[in-house]
């Protein structure tokens, strides 16, 4: 497991962060809007957002005069890259297996 | 969401299955793929239900990668595959089918949806790969 995937999974281990991620996935929005409906302070929300951002799951961009959080593709890309490395492992090992069986006589 | 890979082996299905299981440690490229790295001395697969797939290290320690859950010679073997830092194992399903050229070996590595889960809370099973997939697929436009 790569470090970036570890970060992504650790980020998802918290229910508040999972809810934040779902809201951001639904619609990019600024931190003020994201705070609505949560019984915790904006600094606490910002802290959660920072964890999600460091995990490559969300990012911040400027929209007019405000900054909005949006879904980042990094976390997703890392996951596919990891699965691709697993697929490559099986491609190599199955080839090694076929070579072994066909050449051992 | 599964990883799939297949290959044709130009030998009969019985020969191919037996080599895959009984000779696992002879054909597996341990220098290239191992959990123990330089510590790994050998890898073995015990060909029976409940049998282990494990690496043995130079100091005698062992690391169990998985356990055989289905053993149907000469057609199919299923075993679990667990990384040291994962709570939930993934599953490797290998099928051996007779074809005119010899044997078609089809491997499917599945169970990634929960593989990243790092909590003891079973209700949070969807954490990890599953929730990332779900969130990103829901976020796709259209």
gemmi code that builds the backbone of each chain (N, CA, C; Angstrom):
import gemmi

chains = {
    "A": [
        ("UNK", (0.855, -1.196, 0.000), (0.000, 0.000, 0.000), (0.892, 1.248, 0.000)),
        ("UNK", (0.610, 2.156, -0.898), (1.441, 3.356, -0.979), (1.066, 4.343, 0.114)),
        ("UNK", (1.953, 5.267, 0.384), (1.696, 6.242, 1.434), (0.478, 7.107, 1.096)),
        ("UNK", (0.323, 7.468, -0.179), (-0.805, 8.323, -0.536), (-2.132, 7.603, -0.315)),
        ("UNK", (-2.145, 6.288, -0.562), (-3.374, 5.534, -0.306), (-3.641, 5.438, 1.192)),
        ("UNK", (-2.583, 5.255, 1.961), (-2.740, 5.240, 3.417), (-3.387, 6.532, 3.892)),
        ("UNK", (-2.898, 7.646, 3.360), (-3.440, 8.952, 3.741), (-4.916, 9.046, 3.366)),
        ("UNK", (-5.247, 8.561, 2.177), (-6.634, 8.625, 1.713), (-7.545, 7.805, 2.631)),
        ("UNK", (-7.100, 6.605, 2.983), (-7.928, 5.758, 3.840), (-8.033, 6.324, 5.250)),
        ("UNK", (-6.926, 6.879, 5.734), (-6.960, 7.495, 7.062), (-7.929, 8.676, 7.059)),
        ("UNK", (-7.910, 9.431, 5.964), (-8.800, 10.589, 5.856), (-10.264, 10.155, 5.875)),
        ("UNK", (-10.529, 9.001, 5.298), (-11.914, 8.521, 5.199), (-12.394, 7.821, 6.472)),
        ("UNK", (-11.494, 7.673, 7.441), (-11.844, 6.933, 8.653), (-12.727, 7.736, 9.600)),
        ("UNK", (-13.002, 8.998, 9.257), (-13.786, 9.857, 10.143), (-15.128, 10.200, 9.501)),
        ("UNK", (-16.239, 10.032, 10.243), (-17.568, 10.262, 9.660), (-17.802, 11.697, 9.187)),
        ("UNK", (-17.248, 12.684, 9.926), (-17.402, 14.083, 9.498), (-16.720, 14.309, 8.146)),
        ("UNK", (-15.529, 13.730, 8.005), (-14.809, 13.915, 6.736), (-15.503, 13.190, 5.590)),
        ("UNK", (-16.093, 12.029, 5.886), (-16.836, 11.331, 4.825), (-18.028, 12.173, 4.372)),
        ("UNK", (-18.709, 12.800, 5.355), (-19.857, 13.636, 5.017), (-19.412, 14.869, 4.221)),
        ("UNK", (-18.299, 15.464, 4.638), (-17.773, 16.627, 3.906), (-17.447, 16.250, 2.465)),
        ("UNK", (-16.834, 15.095, 2.304), (-16.442, 14.636, 0.967), (-17.679, 14.430, 0.089)),
        ("UNK", (-18.717, 13.870, 0.677), (-19.955, 13.656, -0.082), (-20.563, 14.985, -0.519)),
        ("UNK", (-20.550, 15.962, 0.396), (-21.111, 17.279, 0.052), (-20.318, 17.955, -1.056)),
        ("UNK", (-18.989, 17.829, -0.963), (-18.126, 18.448, -1.975), (-18.285, 17.724, -3.315)),
        ("UNK", (-18.452, 16.414, -3.250), (-18.660, 15.645, -4.481), (-19.964, 16.076, -5.147)),
        ("UNK", (-20.948, 16.362, -4.310), (-22.254, 16.777, -4.834), (-22.153, 18.154, -5.497)),
        ("UNK", (-21.401, 19.047, -4.870), (-21.285, 20.413, -5.401), (-20.065, 21.097, -4.783)),
        ("UNK", (-19.170, 21.641, -5.610), (-18.041, 22.405, -5.064), (-18.566, 23.605, -4.269)),
        ("UNK", (-18.017, 23.865, -3.094), (-18.518, 24.971, -2.281), (-17.466, 25.495, -1.313)),
        ("UNK", (-17.652, 26.754, -0.859), (-16.704, 27.346, 0.082), (-16.908, 26.792, 1.492)),
        ("UNK", (-15.922, 27.035, 2.342), (-15.928, 26.467, 3.689), (-17.154, 26.917, 4.489)),
        ("UNK", (-17.585, 28.158, 4.271), (-18.738, 28.688, 5.017), (-19.987, 27.841, 4.755)),
        ("UNK", (-20.192, 27.498, 3.503), (-21.365, 26.679, 3.162), (-21.220, 25.263, 3.704)),
        ("UNK", (-19.983, 24.770, 3.679), (-19.752, 23.412, 4.165), (-20.021, 23.295, 5.665)),
        ("UNK", (-19.854, 24.411, 6.390), (-20.048, 24.389, 7.843), (-21.517, 24.256, 8.218)),
        ("UNK", (-22.392, 24.706, 7.325), (-23.824, 24.680, 7.630), (-24.290, 23.250, 7.900)),
        ("UNK", (-24.978, 23.076, 9.005), (-25.512, 21.757, 9.314), (-24.607, 20.909, 10.176)),
        ("UNK", (-23.379, 21.375, 10.394), (-22.484, 20.622, 11.280), (-22.476, 21.265, 12.668)),
        ("UNK", (-22.580, 20.469, 13.709), (-22.575, 21.020, 15.073), (-21.168, 21.306, 15.592)),
        ("UNK", (-20.230, 21.549, 14.697), (-18.878, 21.867, 15.151), (-18.397, 23.153, 14.494)),
        ("UNK", (-17.359, 23.738, 15.088), (-16.905, 25.067, 14.673), (-16.235, 25.053, 13.297)),
        ("UNK", (-16.146, 26.249, 12.718), (-15.487, 26.373, 11.419), (-14.015, 25.956, 11.479)),
        ("UNK", (-13.268, 26.341, 12.550), (-11.872, 25.862, 12.621), (-11.782, 24.332, 12.608)),
        ("UNK", (-12.733, 23.677, 13.280), (-12.719, 22.208, 13.299), (-12.989, 21.659, 11.902)),
        ("UNK", (-13.952, 22.280, 11.218), (-14.252, 21.867, 9.835), (-13.028, 22.091, 8.943)),
        ("UNK", (-12.389, 23.236, 9.118), (-11.200, 23.552, 8.309), (-10.099, 22.524, 8.521)),
        ("UNK", (-9.986, 22.052, 9.752), (-8.984, 21.045, 10.065), (-9.281, 19.742, 9.303)),
        ("UNK", (-10.552, 19.356, 9.302), (-10.958, 18.154, 8.560), (-10.697, 18.328, 7.057)),
        ("UNK", (-10.995, 19.535, 6.571), (-10.789, 19.797, 5.140), (-9.309, 19.701, 4.779)),
        ("UNK", (-8.463, 20.134, 5.723), (-7.024, 20.072, 5.469), (-6.567, 18.604, 5.344)),
        ("UNK", (-7.117, 17.755, 6.199), (-6.765, 16.325, 6.137), (-7.178, 15.733, 4.784)),
        ("UNK", (-8.389, 16.084, 4.340), (-8.879, 15.584, 3.047), (-8.014, 16.094, 1.897)),
        ("UNK", (-7.576, 17.356, 2.057), (-6.777, 17.961, 1.000), (-5.389, 17.324, 0.932)),
        ("UNK", (-4.803, 17.070, 2.115), (-3.474, 16.443, 2.147), (-3.516, 15.010, 1.613)),
        ("UNK", (-4.688, 14.405, 1.699), (-4.836, 13.032, 1.188), (-5.083, 13.022, -0.322)),
        ("UNK", (-5.168, 14.225, -0.907), (-5.376, 14.298, -2.359), (-6.798, 14.019, -2.788)),
        ("UNK", (-7.741, 14.099, -1.845), (-9.137, 13.802, -2.179), (-9.915, 15.057, -2.582)),
        ("UNK", (-9.504, 16.194, -2.060), (-10.146, 17.458, -2.457), (-9.060, 18.496, -2.720)),
        ("UNK", (-9.471, 19.574, -3.366), (-8.547, 20.691, -3.568), (-9.329, 21.991, -3.513)),
        ("UNK", (-8.590, 23.078, -3.482), (-9.184, 24.394, -3.339), (-8.938, 25.180, -4.611)),
        ("UNK", (-9.979, 25.844, -5.115), (-9.757, 26.720, -6.266), (-10.517, 28.020, -6.095)),
        ("UNK", (-10.065, 29.044, -6.820), (-10.671, 30.356, -6.701), (-11.845, 30.453, -7.663)),
        ("UNK", (-12.974, 30.890, -7.142), (-14.138, 31.114, -7.989), (-14.636, 32.521, -7.686)),
        ("UNK", (-14.339, 33.459, -8.591), (-14.647, 34.857, -8.312), (-13.823, 35.332, -7.139)),
        ("UNK", (-14.491, 35.803, -6.084), (-13.752, 36.312, -4.927), (-13.644, 35.293, -3.809)),
        ("UNK", (-14.241, 34.118, -4.007), (-14.184, 33.125, -2.929), (-13.401, 31.884, -3.348)),
        ("UNK", (-12.983, 31.127, -2.329), (-12.291, 29.875, -2.565), (-13.265, 28.726, -2.347)),
        ("UNK", (-13.357, 27.843, -3.297), (-14.270, 26.704, -3.156), (-13.487, 25.381, -3.146)),
        ("UNK", (-13.998, 24.482, -2.345), (-13.425, 23.141, -2.320), (-14.088, 22.290, -3.404)),
        ("UNK", (-13.283, 21.522, -4.097), (-13.820, 20.618, -5.116), (-13.101, 19.282, -5.023)),
        ("UNK", (-13.683, 18.275, -5.628), (-13.097, 16.937, -5.602), (-11.804, 16.924, -6.418)),
        ("UNK", (-10.761, 16.310, -5.880), (-9.512, 16.181, -6.633), (-9.439, 14.776, -7.209)),
        ("UNK", (-8.789, 14.641, -8.323), (-8.731, 13.315, -8.946), (-7.550, 12.496, -8.433)),
        ("UNK", (-6.644, 13.118, -7.671), (-5.421, 12.430, -7.230), (-5.696, 11.125, -6.482)),
        ("UNK", (-6.617, 11.222, -5.505), (-6.912, 10.031, -4.699), (-7.406, 8.892, -5.557)),
        ("UNK", (-8.240, 9.239, -6.516), (-8.812, 8.263, -7.435), (-7.730, 7.666, -8.339)),
        ("UNK", (-6.877, 8.540, -8.839), (-5.799, 8.117, -9.727), (-4.840, 7.173, -9.016)),
        ("UNK", (-4.537, 7.493, -7.758), (-3.643, 6.634, -6.979), (-4.208, 5.230, -6.840)),
        ("UNK", (-5.533, 5.176, -6.630), (-6.170, 3.880, -6.462), (-6.043, 3.045, -7.741)),
        ("UNK", (-6.283, 3.707, -8.875), (-6.158, 2.986, -10.146), (-4.718, 2.573, -10.410)),
        ("UNK", (-3.789, 3.438, -10.037), (-2.373, 3.106, -10.233), (-2.006, 1.888, -9.380)),
        ("UNK", (-2.557, 1.834, -8.185), (-2.262, 0.705, -7.304), (-2.805, -0.594, -7.906)),
        ("UNK", (-4.062, -0.548, -8.373), (-4.647, -1.743, -8.988), (-3.874, -2.158, -10.234)),
        ("UNK", (-3.377, -1.164, -10.956), (-2.591, -1.457, -12.156), (-1.291, -2.185, -11.767)),
        ("UNK", (-0.709, -1.800, -10.630), (0.516, -2.474, -10.187), (0.223, -3.924, -9.780)),
        ("UNK", (-0.973, -4.156, -9.225), (-1.380, -5.522, -8.880), (-1.564, -6.341, -10.162)),
        ("UNK", (-2.226, -5.721, -11.148), (-2.437, -6.418, -12.426), (-1.088, -6.768, -13.074)),
        ("UNK", (-0.152, -5.842, -13.029), (1.175, -6.074, -13.611), (1.898, -7.215, -12.883)),
        ("UNK", (1.691, -7.280, -11.560), (2.307, -8.371, -10.796), (1.782, -9.719, -11.287)),
        ("UNK", (0.462, -9.827, -11.474), (-0.104, -11.102, -11.919), (0.286, -11.417, -13.358)),
        ("UNK", (0.419, -10.406, -14.187), (0.864, -10.630, -15.570), (2.267, -11.248, -15.553)),
        ("UNK", (3.147, -10.692, -14.732), (4.528, -11.185, -14.645), (4.600, -12.580, -14.029)),
        ("UNK", (3.826, -12.776, -12.947), (3.927, -14.067, -12.258), (3.298, -15.183, -13.095)),
        ("UNK", (2.189, -14.897, -13.775), (1.575, -15.936, -14.625), (2.490, -16.285, -15.796)),
        ("UNK", (3.196, -15.288, -16.308), (4.155, -15.563, -17.376), (5.290, -16.458, -16.855)),
        ("UNK", (5.759, -16.128, -15.659), (6.808, -16.948, -15.035), (6.306, -18.378, -14.819)),
        ("UNK", (5.043, -18.495, -14.449), (4.437, -19.813, -14.242), (4.382, -20.596, -15.549)),
        ("UNK", (3.879, -19.972, -16.615), (3.781, -20.639, -17.921), (5.165, -21.072, -18.398)),
        ("UNK", (6.166, -20.198, -18.220), (7.534, -20.532, -18.626), (8.048, -21.753, -17.852)),
        ("UNK", (7.747, -21.750, -16.569), (8.193, -22.864, -15.718), (7.576, -24.185, -16.176)),
        ("UNK", (6.256, -24.186, -16.355), (5.555, -25.435, -16.696), (5.983, -25.928, -18.086)),
        ("UNK", (6.111, -25.018, -19.026), (6.400, -25.439, -20.396), (7.862, -25.829, -20.612)),
        ("UNK", (8.739, -25.374, -19.747), (10.178, -25.614, -19.970), (10.824, -26.603, -19.030)),
        ("UNK", (10.036, -27.151, -18.096), (10.707, -27.949, -17.065), (11.098, -29.340, -17.552)),
        ("UNK", (10.454, -29.856, -18.624), (10.832, -31.197, -19.084), (12.200, -31.176, -19.774)),
    ],
    "B": [
        ("UNK", (-15.204, -4.294, -8.954), (-13.906, -3.822, -9.401), (-12.846, -4.876, -9.108)),
        ("UNK", (-12.464, -5.601, -10.138), (-11.515, -6.690, -9.956), (-10.320, -6.546, -10.880)),
        ("UNK", (-9.240, -7.167, -10.489), (-8.072, -7.277, -11.349), (-8.141, -8.639, -12.019)),
        ("UNK", (-8.068, -8.654, -13.358), (-8.135, -9.923, -14.081), (-6.912, -10.092, -14.961)),
        ("UNK", (-6.425, -11.342, -15.016), (-5.278, -11.638, -15.857), (-5.375, -13.100, -16.277)),
        ("UNK", (-5.014, -13.391, -17.521), (-5.071, -14.794, -17.949), (-3.890, -15.130, -18.851)),
        ("UNK", (-3.651, -16.432, -18.991), (-2.551, -16.875, -19.851), (-2.865, -18.304, -20.316)),
        ("UNK", (-2.344, -18.651, -21.486), (-2.466, -20.027, -21.986), (-1.179, -20.776, -21.648)),
        ("UNK", (-1.330, -21.940, -21.032), (-0.173, -22.793, -20.749), (-0.286, -24.017, -21.658)),
        ("UNK", (0.758, -24.322, -22.425), (0.690, -25.417, -23.404), (0.968, -26.763, -22.768)),
        ("UNK", (0.168, -27.071, -21.779), (0.233, -28.359, -21.080), (-1.194, -28.727, -20.669)),
        ("UNK", (-1.454, -30.034, -20.427), (-2.809, -30.433, -20.010), (-3.206, -29.789, -18.678)),
        ("UNK", (-4.485, -29.752, -18.436), (-4.997, -29.064, -17.253), (-4.509, -29.701, -15.950)),
        ("UNK", (-4.401, -31.032, -15.911), (-3.949, -31.698, -14.686), (-2.505, -31.300, -14.346)),
        ("UNK", (-1.657, -31.330, -15.369), (-0.253, -30.945, -15.191), (-0.141, -29.491, -14.727)),
        ("UNK", (-0.941, -28.647, -15.367), (-0.880, -27.212, -15.089), (-1.344, -26.907, -13.667)),
        ("UNK", (-2.454, -27.503, -13.276), (-2.978, -27.268, -11.922), (-1.983, -27.742, -10.864)),
        ("UNK", (-1.441, -28.937, -11.086), (-0.508, -29.514, -10.116), (0.738, -28.639, -9.981)),
        ("UNK", (1.228, -28.140, -11.121), (2.411, -27.282, -11.078), (2.109, -25.963, -10.355)),
        ("UNK", (0.921, -25.422, -10.605), (0.559, -24.146, -9.989), (0.538, -24.269, -8.471)),
        ("UNK", (-0.036, -25.360, -7.978), (-0.219, -25.512, -6.536), (1.009, -26.130, -5.857)),
        ("UNK", (1.352, -27.352, -6.262), (2.432, -28.069, -5.574), (3.798, -27.419, -5.794)),
        ("UNK", (3.975, -26.790, -6.968), (5.277, -26.183, -7.293), (5.274, -24.664, -7.133)),
        ("UNK", (4.312, -24.147, -6.371), (4.174, -22.684, -6.257), (5.523, -22.015, -5.968)),
        ("UNK", (6.258, -22.591, -5.045), (7.543, -22.000, -4.647), (8.625, -22.098, -5.698)),
        ("UNK", (8.396, -22.944, -6.712), (9.416, -23.100, -7.765), (9.228, -22.097, -8.897)),
        ("UNK", (7.969, -21.746, -9.170), (7.758, -20.839, -10.298), (7.550, -19.385, -9.871)),
        ("UNK", (7.139, -19.147, -8.627), (6.869, -17.769, -8.200), (8.176, -16.970, -8.167)),
        ("UNK", (8.221, -15.846, -8.884), (9.462, -15.037, -8.913), (9.653, -14.260, -7.606)),
        ("UNK", (10.157, -14.932, -6.612), (10.240, -14.386, -5.258), (11.153, -13.163, -5.154)),
        ("UNK", (12.187, -13.144, -6.010), (13.088, -11.984, -5.976), (12.361, -10.724, -6.434)),
        ("UNK", (11.390, -10.944, -7.317), (10.660, -9.805, -7.890), (9.454, -9.428, -7.021)),
        ("UNK", (8.758, -10.444, -6.510), (7.541, -10.180, -5.739), (7.545, -10.957, -4.424)),
        ("UNK", (7.748, -10.223, -3.334), (7.667, -10.851, -2.023), (7.309, -9.792, -0.991)),
        ("UNK", (6.786, -10.240, 0.123), (6.493, -9.310, 1.207), (7.734, -9.078, 2.048)),
        ("UNK", (8.576, -10.107, 2.120), (9.748, -10.012, 2.981), (10.960, -9.370, 2.325)),
        ("UNK", (10.889, -9.162, 0.999), (12.035, -8.587, 0.302), (13.249, -9.489, 0.433)),
        ("UNK", (14.370, -8.912, 0.834), (15.617, -9.690, 0.947), (15.537, -10.750, 2.043)),
        ("UNK", (14.608, -10.576, 2.973), (14.470, -11.549, 4.066), (13.842, -12.855, 3.576)),
        ("UNK", (13.120, -12.801, 2.464), (12.367, -13.968, 2.023), (13.273, -15.052, 1.469)),
        ("UNK", (13.066, -16.278, 1.946), (13.857, -17.380, 1.427), (13.023, -18.267, 0.509)),
        ("UNK", (11.756, -18.469, 0.877), (10.907, -19.319, 0.048), (9.441, -18.944, 0.216)),
        ("UNK", (8.641, -19.443, -0.737), (7.202, -19.238, -0.665), (6.546, -20.589, -0.933)),
        ("UNK", (5.508, -20.892, -0.191), (4.852, -22.193, -0.348), (3.340, -22.054, -0.321)),
        ("UNK", (2.697, -22.932, -1.068), (1.235, -23.004, -1.052), (0.851, -24.419, -0.624)),
        ("UNK", (0.065, -24.519, 0.434), (-0.408, -25.823, 0.897), (-1.709, -26.147, 0.163)),
        ("UNK", (-1.652, -27.194, -0.699), (-2.765, -27.478, -1.601), (-3.928, -28.213, -0.978)),
        ("UNK", (-4.660, -27.531, -0.120), (-5.868, -28.105, 0.484), (-6.662, -26.969, 1.101)),
        ("UNK", (-7.959, -27.187, 1.304), (-8.774, -26.164, 1.941), (-8.233, -25.917, 3.347)),
        ("UNK", (-8.010, -24.668, 3.672), (-7.431, -24.312, 4.964), (-5.906, -24.239, 4.914)),
        ("UNK", (-5.331, -24.685, 3.790), (-3.874, -24.618, 3.621), (-3.421, -23.166, 3.511)),
        ("UNK", (-2.163, -22.933, 3.838), (-1.656, -21.565, 3.829), (-0.813, -21.265, 2.591)),
        ("UNK", (-0.841, -19.996, 2.194), (0.149, -19.465, 1.255), (1.052, -18.600, 2.126)),
        ("UNK", (2.311, -18.961, 2.210), (3.164, -18.221, 3.144), (4.589, -18.086, 2.637)),
        ("UNK", (5.236, -17.047, 3.138), (6.653, -16.849, 2.878), (7.431, -17.256, 4.117)),
        ("UNK", (8.578, -17.908, 3.887), (9.462, -18.209, 5.006), (10.715, -17.361, 4.835)),
        ("UNK", (11.096, -16.698, 5.931), (12.242, -15.788, 5.879), (13.531, -16.517, 6.260)),
        ("UNK", (14.652, -15.869, 5.974), (15.951, -16.496, 6.226), (16.169, -16.780, 7.709)),
        ("UNK", (15.507, -15.991, 8.581), (15.673, -16.222, 10.022), (14.651, -17.220, 10.571)),
        ("UNK", (13.859, -17.843, 9.658), (12.908, -18.852, 10.087), (11.499, -18.324, 10.326)),
        ("UNK", (11.362, -16.998, 10.420), (10.033, -16.415, 10.574), (9.178, -16.698, 9.346)),
        ("UNK", (7.875, -16.701, 9.556), (6.969, -16.906, 8.425), (5.958, -15.784, 8.352)),
        ("UNK", (5.544, -15.459, 7.140), (4.468, -14.500, 6.949), (3.377, -15.166, 6.108)),
        ("UNK", (2.192, -15.278, 6.679), (1.080, -15.895, 5.959), (0.382, -14.852, 5.088)),
        ("UNK", (0.416, -15.087, 3.789), (-0.224, -14.168, 2.846), (-1.717, -14.455, 2.774)),
        ("UNK", (-2.066, -15.737, 2.820), (-3.484, -16.066, 2.708), (-3.739, -17.527, 3.017)),
        ("UNK", (-5.012, -17.892, 2.894), (-5.459, -19.246, 3.210), (-6.329, -19.757, 2.077)),
        ("UNK", (-6.162, -21.036, 1.733), (-6.944, -21.636, 0.656), (-8.389, -21.833, 1.126)),
        ("UNK", (-9.342, -21.267, 0.374), (-10.751, -21.398, 0.764), (-11.497, -22.364, -0.148)),
        ("UNK", (-10.938, -22.641, -1.316), (-11.563, -23.618, -2.223), (-10.459, -24.335, -2.991)),
        ("UNK", (-10.531, -25.668, -2.989), (-9.510, -26.448, -3.684), (-10.228, -27.507, -4.504)),
        ("UNK", (-10.348, -27.264, -5.804), (-11.106, -28.142, -6.674), (-10.204, -28.580, -7.832)),
        ("UNK", (-9.284, -29.514, -7.527), (-8.329, -29.984, -8.534), (-9.067, -30.751, -9.638)),
        ("UNK", (-8.700, -30.570, -10.901), (-7.641, -29.680, -11.411), (-8.201, -28.397, -12.025)),
        ("UNK", (-9.347, -27.939, -11.529), (-10.026, -26.836, -12.209), (-9.968, -25.465, -11.533)),
        ("UNK", (-9.843, -25.461, -10.212), (-9.969, -24.160, -9.569), (-9.343, -24.148, -8.180)),
        ("UNK", (-8.713, -23.034, -7.851), (-8.242, -22.827, -6.478), (-8.525, -21.370, -6.096)),
        ("UNK", (-9.021, -21.170, -4.883), (-9.304, -19.826, -4.381), (-8.555, -19.656, -3.060)),
        ("UNK", (-7.838, -18.549, -2.946), (-7.151, -18.281, -1.680), (-7.222, -16.796, -1.354)),
        ("UNK", (-7.111, -16.483, -0.059), (-7.142, -15.081, 0.353), (-5.756, -14.479, 0.172)),
        ("UNK", (-5.718, -13.166, 0.161), (-4.466, -12.443, -0.067), (-4.514, -11.200, 0.798)),
        ("UNK", (-3.674, -11.175, 1.824), (-3.738, -10.078, 2.781), (-2.405, -9.367, 2.930)),
        ("UNK", (-2.422, -8.064, 2.699), (-1.234, -7.259, 2.946), (-1.109, -7.080, 4.454)),
        ("UNK", (0.118, -6.914, 4.969), (0.303, -6.801, 6.417), (-0.523, -5.675, 7.050)),
        ("UNK", (-0.758, -4.599, 6.343), (-1.423, -3.449, 6.952), (-2.924, -3.386, 6.624)),
        ("UNK", (-3.483, -4.471, 6.122), (-4.900, -4.468, 5.802), (-5.695, -5.253, 6.825)),
        ("UNK", (-6.856, -4.750, 7.153), (-7.733, -5.479, 8.057), (-8.484, -6.590, 7.322)),
        ("UNK", (-8.870, -6.306, 6.083), (-9.692, -7.248, 5.333), (-8.890, -7.846, 4.186)),
        ("UNK", (-8.873, -9.170, 4.059), (-8.120, -9.753, 2.952), (-8.852, -9.616, 1.617)),
        ("UNK", (-8.087, -9.636, 0.550), (-8.673, -9.720, -0.781), (-8.695, -11.204, -1.169)),
        ("UNK", (-9.282, -11.507, -2.329), (-9.436, -12.904, -2.743), (-8.838, -13.126, -4.128)),
        ("UNK", (-8.082, -14.212, -4.262), (-7.527, -14.588, -5.566), (-8.192, -15.899, -5.998)),
        ("UNK", (-8.833, -15.857, -7.166), (-9.578, -17.000, -7.694), (-8.915, -17.413, -9.017)),
        ("UNK", (-8.389, -18.631, -9.079), (-7.692, -19.074, -10.290), (-8.413, -20.283, -10.880)),
        ("UNK", (-8.791, -20.161, -12.162), (-9.504, -21.246, -12.848), (-8.643, -21.822, -13.965)),
        ("UNK", (-8.722, -23.134, -14.120), (-7.942, -23.856, -15.134), (-8.919, -24.561, -16.065)),
        ("UNK", (-8.958, -24.137, -17.324), (-9.919, -24.677, -18.276), (-9.189, -25.316, -19.461)),
        ("UNK", (-9.561, -26.566, -19.812), (-8.933, -27.182, -20.989), (-9.304, -26.429, -22.270)),
        ("UNK", (-8.302, -26.136, -23.084), (-8.514, -25.513, -24.399), (-7.660, -26.299, -25.387)),
        ("UNK", (-7.911, -26.168, -26.708), (-7.134, -26.946, -27.681), (-5.624, -26.798, -27.518)),
        ("UNK", (-5.147, -25.608, -27.131), (-3.696, -25.379, -27.001), (-3.125, -25.955, -25.708)),
        ("UNK", (-4.007, -26.258, -24.734), (-3.516, -26.736, -23.449), (-4.476, -26.328, -22.336)),
        ("UNK", (-4.054, -25.350, -21.533), (-4.890, -24.912, -20.424), (-4.985, -23.387, -20.392)),
        ("UNK", (-6.222, -22.906, -20.265), (-6.419, -21.469, -20.071), (-6.437, -21.219, -18.566)),
        ("UNK", (-5.510, -20.396, -18.093), (-5.449, -20.040, -16.676), (-6.000, -18.626, -16.527)),
        ("UNK", (-7.111, -18.522, -15.789), (-7.736, -17.211, -15.583), (-7.679, -16.857, -14.104)),
        ("UNK", (-7.088, -15.707, -13.813), (-6.935, -15.280, -12.425), (-7.738, -14.001, -12.185)),
        ("UNK", (-8.453, -13.989, -11.072), (-9.236, -12.809, -10.717), (-8.928, -12.432, -9.270)),
        ("UNK", (-8.490, -11.220, -9.066), (-8.126, -10.735, -7.721), (-9.162, -9.695, -7.315)),
        ("UNK", (-10.007, -10.038, -6.340), (-11.142, -9.169, -6.006), (-11.185, -8.831, -4.515)),
        ("UNK", (-12.165, -8.029, -4.147), (-12.363, -7.677, -2.744), (-11.743, -6.353, -2.347)),
        ("UNK", (-11.412, -5.541, -3.358), (-10.738, -4.268, -3.082), (-11.646, -3.259, -2.386)),
        ("UNK", (-12.945, -3.461, -2.488), (-13.890, -2.499, -1.915), (-13.629, -2.264, -0.432)),
        ("UNK", (-13.236, -3.317, 0.262), (-13.043, -3.172, 1.706), (-11.588, -3.301, 2.124)),
        ("UNK", (-10.704, -3.437, 1.146), (-9.314, -3.743, 1.464), (-8.617, -2.635, 2.243)),
        ("UNK", (-9.061, -1.405, 2.068), (-8.382, -0.306, 2.742), (-8.899, -0.041, 4.129)),
        ("UNK", (-9.960, -0.717, 4.513), (-10.558, -0.467, 5.815), (-9.534, -0.678, 6.924)),
        ("UNK", (-9.454, 0.265, 7.826), (-8.451, 0.156, 8.871), (-9.089, 0.252, 10.248)),
        ("UNK", (-10.382, 0.096, 10.292), (-11.090, 0.219, 11.565), (-11.658, -1.129, 11.979)),
        ("UNK", (-11.874, -1.290, 13.266), (-12.480, -2.520, 13.757), (-13.992, -2.486, 13.616)),
        ("UNK", (-14.504, -1.331, 13.277), (-15.936, -1.161, 13.190), (-16.467, -1.794, 11.902)),
        ("UNK", (-17.115, -2.937, 12.043), (-17.586, -3.665, 10.867), (-18.624, -2.869, 10.080)),
        ("UNK", (-19.353, -1.994, 10.769), (-20.377, -1.200, 10.085), (-19.741, -0.229, 9.100)),
        ("UNK", (-18.455, 0.059, 9.314), (-17.763, 0.979, 8.418), (-17.024, 0.243, 7.316)),
        ("UNK", (-17.528, -0.920, 6.987), (-16.940, -1.785, 5.969), (-16.656, -1.036, 4.675)),
        ("UNK", (-17.527, -0.075, 4.372), (-17.412, 0.608, 3.081), (-16.256, 1.588, 2.982)),
        ("UNK", (-15.571, 1.799, 4.074), (-14.413, 2.686, 4.014), (-13.399, 2.124, 3.038)),
        ("UNK", (-12.441, 2.963, 2.694), (-11.416, 2.462, 1.799), (-11.819, 2.593, 0.347)),
        ("UNK", (-11.434, 1.598, -0.417), (-11.685, 1.649, -1.859), (-13.157, 1.908, -2.159)),
        ("UNK", (-14.020, 1.244, -1.422), (-15.456, 1.315, -1.691), (-15.987, 2.724, -1.670)),
        ("UNK", (-15.660, 3.440, -0.598), (-16.253, 4.773, -0.485), (-15.629, 5.737, -1.499)),
        ("UNK", (-14.368, 5.568, -1.783), (-13.743, 6.427, -2.791), (-14.418, 6.213, -4.136)),
        ("UNK", (-14.594, 4.942, -4.488), (-15.250, 4.611, -5.757), (-16.651, 5.195, -5.828)),
        ("UNK", (-17.382, 4.991, -4.736), (-18.768, 5.449, -4.699), (-18.850, 6.960, -4.865)),
        ("UNK", (-18.026, 7.679, -4.115), (-18.059, 9.133, -4.158), (-17.672, 9.647, -5.537)),
        ("UNK", (-16.636, 9.071, -6.115), (-16.201, 9.560, -7.411), (-17.178, 9.198, -8.527)),
        ("UNK", (-17.801, 8.035, -8.408), (-18.755, 7.675, -9.462), (-20.002, 8.544, -9.368)),
        ("UNK", (-20.402, 8.889, -8.132), (-21.569, 9.765, -7.970), (-21.271, 11.174, -8.452)),
        ("UNK", (-19.995, 11.543, -8.384), (-19.627, 12.915, -8.746), (-19.437, 13.103, -10.243)),
        ("UNK", (-19.440, 12.012, -10.996), (-19.258, 12.152, -12.442), (-20.433, 12.909, -13.035)),
        ("UNK", (-20.147, 13.880, -13.907), (-21.230, 14.653, -14.511), (-22.135, 13.767, -15.372)),
        ("UNK", (-23.384, 14.119, -15.403), (-24.331, 13.406, -16.253), (-24.994, 12.266, -15.569)),
    ],
}
model = gemmi.Model(1)
for chain_id, residues in chains.items():
    chain = gemmi.Chain(chain_id)
    for i, (resn, *xyz) in enumerate(residues, 1):
        res = gemmi.Residue()
        res.name, res.seqid = resn, gemmi.SeqId(i, " ")
        for name, pos in zip(("N", "CA", "C"), xyz):
            atom = gemmi.Atom()
            atom.name, atom.element = name, gemmi.Element(name[0])
            atom.pos, atom.b_iso = gemmi.Position(*pos), 0.0
            res.add_atom(atom)
        chain.add_residue(res)
    model.add_chain(chain)
structure = gemmi.Structure()
structure.add_model(model)
structure.setup_entities()
